Amino acid sequence: MKKIFSGLLLALSATVGWSAAAEAGTFYVSTARGELGTIDDTTGQYTRLYSTPRFTDIALDPNGNLWGIDFYSLYSVDLNTGITRYVGELGDSLNGLGFSTDGSLYGTGRNKFYSLDLNTGRASTLASIFAFASSGDIVFDAARDLFWATSSSSIGDILLTIARDGTSTRIGSIGFRNVYGLAFDDRGTLLGYTDNGVQLALDLNTGAGTALRNISGLNGYIWGAASKPDATAPKPVSTPEPSAIAGLIVLSALLRRKQVKV
């Protein structure tokens, strides 16, 4: 009887999403040595793919195409061949890059927030943000329709949000410096990457960073990270529906009654 009950519990728990295991994810990163590679977020292993310009940041568009900037220019990268195509001059110095889900490209540099022209590379200023010093990445949150960004600080980088019109909100101190890469995993967790390869989980309410692991296999400092702009909605993995809980309670009671009669 216990085996039957356990089997029913497992089957029911599978239907309501009682799984604490993280879904596998792979992120692209750029390094100070002019490399493009991937990081497996379940193992923390870096794999080199191609040599590229020294991208200060990279971003994936909604179609999975990769783009990069090197402070002053915009490029696209063919992920199948590694061929880098020069798009054009930015017209200013940028170190943060990110796509929204509609395919619009945005960037940050110093205290400014920009929109970028994909045909010419030209950056147009949308806003100057008070007390903001772009640390090096932005990532789009489709569920909230805004960007997350990091700002440099002598006591640790600051996490903030930036709306598409440039309106910003300070969230709080990350507790780590040089957080140059941001990416969302498949469960909606915001990950940060320090330049020396520490992977962080960032609290969206407080900004606080928790060290998860050291990235292995790196050959140079991390300068940027990229994840798809639509992979951001948190997925419920540990909280079952009330009706499911009630069903389990009833099922448990019935099975215990049968067990007493046997």
Residue pairs with C-beta under 8 A, 6 or more apart in sequence:
1 255
1 258
1 259
1 262
4 255
5 251
5 252
5 255
8 251
8 255
9 248
12 244
12 247
12 248
12 251
13 19
13 240
15 244
16 240
16 241
16 244
17 235
17 236
17 237
17 240
18 237
18 238
18 240
19 237
19 238
20 237
20 238
21 237
22 41
22 42
22 185
22 186
22 187
23 185
23 186
23 187
23 235
24 40
24 41
24 42
24 186
25 40
25 41
25 42
25 185
25 186
25 227
25 231
26 38
26 39
26 40
26 41
27 38
27 39
27 41
27 181
27 183
27 191
27 225
27 226
27 227
28 36
28 37
28 38
28 39
28 58
28 60
28 66
28 225
28 226
28 227
29 36
29 37
29 38
29 39
29 46
29 58
29 181
29 193
29 222
29 224
29 225
29 226
30 36
30 52
30 54
30 55
30 56
30 57
30 58
30 68
30 222
30 223
30 224
30 225
31 37
31 218
31 219
31 220
31 221
31 222
31 223
32 54
32 195
32 220
32 221
32 222
32 223
33 54
33 219
33 220
33 221
34 51
34 52
34 53
34 54
34 55
35 48
35 49
35 50
35 51
35 52
35 219
35 220
36 48
36 49
36 50
36 51
36 52
36 55
36 58
36 66
36 68
36 77
36 82
37 46
37 47
37 48
37 49
38 46
38 47
38 49
39 45
39 46
39 47
39 193
39 199
39 215
39 225
40 47
41 185
41 191
41 199
44 199
44 212
44 213
44 214
44 215
44 216
45 215
45 216
45 217
46 197
46 215
46 216
46 217
46 218
47 217
48 217
48 219
49 79
49 82
50 77
50 82
51 82
52 68
52 75
52 77
52 82
52 84
53 68
53 70
53 73
53 75
53 84
54 70
54 223
55 68
55 69
55 70
55 75
55 223
55 224
56 69
56 70
56 71
56 94
56 95
56 96
56 97
56 136
56 223
56 224
57 68
57 69
57 94
57 95
57 96
57 97
57 107
57 136
57 137
57 180
57 223
57 224
57 225
58 66
58 67
58 68
58 69
58 77
58 97
58 224
58 225
58 226
59 66
59 67
59 68
59 97
59 98
59 99
59 105
59 226
59 229
60 66
60 67
60 99
60 226
60 227
60 228
60 229
61 67
61 99
61 103
61 105
61 229
62 99
62 101
62 102
62 103
62 228
62 229
62 230
63 103
64 79
64 228
65 76
65 77
65 79
66 76
66 77
66 79
66 226
67 74
67 75
67 76
67 77
67 87
67 97
67 99
67 105
67 118
68 74
68 75
68 76
68 77
68 84
68 97
68 224
69 75
69 90
69 94
69 95
69 97
69 107
71 90
71 93
71 94
71 95
71 109
72 89
72 90
72 92
72 93
72 94
73 86
73 87
73 88
73 89
73 90
73 121
74 87
74 88
74 89
74 90
74 116
74 118
74 121
75 84
75 85
75 86
75 87
76 84
76 85
76 87
77 83
77 84
77 85
78 84
78 85
87 118
87 119
87 120
87 121
88 117
88 119
88 120
88 121
88 122
89 121
89 122
90 107
90 116
90 121
90 122
90 123
91 122
91 123
92 109
92 112
92 114
92 123
92 125
93 109
93 110
94 107
94 108
94 109
94 114
94 123
94 134
95 108
95 109
95 134
95 135
95 136
96 107
96 108
96 109
96 134
96 135
96 136
96 137
96 138
96 149
97 105
97 106
97 107
97 116
97 137
97 138
97 224
98 105
98 106
98 107
98 137
98 138
98 139
98 140
98 147
98 229
99 105
99 106
99 140
99 229
100 106
100 140
100 142
100 147
100 164
100 229
101 140
101 142
101 229
101 230
104 115
104 164
105 115
105 116
105 118
106 113
106 114
106 115
106 116
106 126
106 138
106 140
106 147
106 164
107 113
107 114
107 115
107 116
107 123
107 138
108 114
108 132
108 134
108 138
108 149
108 162
109 123
109 134
110 133
110 134
111 128
111 129
111 130
111 131
111 132
111 133
111 134
112 125
112 126
112 127
112 128
112 129
112 134
113 125
113 126
113 127
113 128
113 129
113 162
113 166
113 168
114 123
114 124
114 125
114 126
115 123
115 124
115 126
116 122
116 123
116 124
117 123
117 124
126 164
126 165
126 166
127 165
127 166
127 167
127 168
128 166
129 162
129 166
129 168
130 168
131 151
131 170
132 149
132 151
132 160
132 168
133 151
133 152
133 153
134 149
134 150
134 151
134 152
135 149
135 150
135 151
135 152
135 157
135 178
135 179
135 180
136 150
136 178
136 179
136 180
136 181
136 223
136 224
137 149
137 150
137 179
137 180
137 181
137 182
137 224
137 225
138 147
138 148
138 149
138 162
138 182
139 147
139 148
139 182
139 183
139 184
139 190
139 225
139 227
139 229
140 146
140 147
140 229
140 232
141 147
141 148
141 161
141 184
141 232
142 229
142 230
142 232
142 233
143 188
143 232
143 233
143 234
144 161
145 163
145 164
146 161
146 162
146 163
146 164
147 161
147 162
147 163
147 164
148 159
148 160
148 161
148 162
148 182
148 190
148 202
148 204
149 159
149 160
149 161
149 162
149 168
149 182
150 157
150 158
150 159
150 160
150 174
150 179
150 180
150 182
150 192
151 157
151 158
151 160
152 177
152 178
153 173
153 177
155 173
156 173
156 174
156 175
156 176
156 177
157 173
157 174
157 176
157 177
157 178
157 179
158 170
158 171
158 172
158 173
158 174
158 207
159 171
159 172
159 173
159 174
159 202
159 207
160 168
160 169
160 170
160 171
160 207
161 168
161 169
161 171
162 168
171 204
171 205
171 206
171 207
172 203
172 206
172 207
172 208
173 207
173 208
174 192
174 200
174 202
174 207
174 208
174 209
175 208
175 209
176 192
176 194
176 198
176 200
176 209
176 211
177 194
178 194
178 195
178 196
179 192
179 193
179 194
179 200
179 209
180 193
180 194
180 195
180 221
180 222
180 223
180 224
180 225
181 192
181 193
181 222
181 223
181 224
181 225
182 190
182 191
182 192
182 193
182 202
182 225
183 190
183 191
183 193
183 225
183 226
183 227
184 190
184 191
184 227
184 231
184 232
185 191
185 227
185 231
186 231
186 235
187 234
187 235
187 237
188 232
188 233
188 234
188 235
189 201
189 202
189 234
190 201
190 202
190 204
191 199
191 200
191 201
191 202
191 212
191 225
192 199
192 200
192 201
192 202
192 209
193 199
193 200
193 215
193 222
193 225
194 200
194 222
195 221
195 222
195 223
196 221
196 222
197 214
197 215
197 218
197 221
197 222
198 211
198 213
198 214
198 215
199 211
199 212
199 213
199 214
199 215
200 209
200 210
200 211
200 212
201 209
201 210
201 212
202 208
202 209
202 210
203 209
203 210
215 222
